Amino acid sequence: MVNIESLNPSVLFMFISLRYFQGIWKFMKMIPVFKKILTLSIRTFCSVVFSFQLYLLTQNYLQFNVRKEVTNYIANQIELPEIHILIPYQFAFDINFLKRKYKSSFESTCLYFTGKKDCNDHITNAVLFSKKFGPSLLLSDIAKHSYPIEKFISRLHWSESEEDPLEIGECRLKRRASAAYLVLVISCLDSTGSPIKVSRARAAVYSANYFLGFPLNATAMLVKLVYPGKALVEDNSFYAFAANNKGKQVSLGIRFTKHTLNLLTAPYKTMCKNYDRRQVFEDCLNNHSLARTGLLYPETTVDLEKYSQSNGMRFASSSNDTEDDSLLEIFETCESLVTQPMCNSVRYSFTMATTPQDVKIGEESFKFYFIVSSEFDSLTESKEDFPLSDYLIFSGSLVSTWFGISIMGQLLTASNLCCLTLSRKRTVEVASENSKDETQSNRASDD
């Protein structure tokens, strides 16, 4: 072992220097290892954090959330809704015909309400009386013996012209039937099946804000407004009732607003479906009811032409306990088919002001006036809360943030590679042409 104290100072300095440089050399040899470890650690950290953020971003996108945007507006053109007027059956027939052919049902209904076989309750309590008595009527009798629609509505007046829209084919009248009412339908549709539009300004200037009017010869009635093909299943509750007294003419001023709801189909959370939800529901109710009871389901409305030739066809009565059990089962079965909302639905909210006037006995009637409303219509639309375009933008931003990838840089690199490839290809082609020229010159010299 070397004794350091006995060494010459110069030798000692050389010895210490040698050991120092040996340490530095060992450290230099370990730098690539540390560099690799540090690089791998940085890349792992960036990849893990990037993956986690991309996972959160993707999870947010795959929730398919929606947001609602509500637009309130006043349209320059007013769409004419489909008008449904419900006439209790005792006012849709000659009362003597009902008392004669349906004597037992009429008397039992009177007994139920008053305890007497003959009563005037069909007038004073019109709606309840009709709901109790109506299911006993055959559809064939409703089609043949109820009053024609012209007896109730003789003509229409509108602000677009002095011509009757019924006569020029712009509007149509038709009769339908329900368990308790004769349903009068006024529809004004264009060639595409959409409601005809009338000018708001024209109604205000030329018709004192009335854009549609007509007389109705009836004693009692209910009215509701429907958008064709986009009515809600719950529309049955949106009725307004009015009754007329002897020697009175009642003017009905109706103002309505339209509320449109547009939803998104799956996979978005609104999960809407493109179908006529109300029609599907009623068709299901009637099909199941006919199969199980041979009768139409109460609270549905059917075209008279479809069943008018069917012998014995009528609506089921919901007052029969044995029928009620089956009707409840049918309702629950059909309700399960219409759980998805419609992608496009329209409902109307309206107010109806009544103004009675004295007239001669026998001239009682209603006068309908549809008035331009100053209230706003509304359009509620479901929008993508996190659309695909935003997802792609945020994903690209994450990639650029964590890995420094620039779209411009990548495009420039790709363009340089293309140019380099084309340049090399051109060089090879030039070299090939030169080689051919040399070969031809050599052959010429040999000749």
Secondary structure, 3 states (H helix, E strand, C coil): CCCHHHCCHHHHHHHHHHHHHHHHHHHHHHHHHHHHHHHHHHHHHHHHHHHHHHHHHHHHHHCCCEEEEEEEECCCEEECCEEEEEEEHHHCCCHHHHHHHCHHHHHHHHHHHHCCCCCCHHHHCHHHHHHHHHHHCEHHHHHHHCCCHHHHCCCCEECCECCCCCCCCCCEEEEEECCCEEEEEEECECCCCCECEEEHHHHHHHCCCEEEEEEECCCEEEEEEECCCCCCHHHHHCCEEEECCCCEEEEEEEEEEEEEEECCECCCCCCEECCCHHHHHHHHHHHHHHHHHCCECCCCCEEHHHHCCCCCCEECCCCCHHHHHHHHHHHHHHHHHHCCCECEEEEEEEEEEEEEEECCCCCCEEEEEEECCCCCEEEEEEEECCCHHHHHHHHHHHHHHHHCCCHHHHHHHHHHHHHHHHHHHHHHHHHHHHHHHHHHHHHHHHC
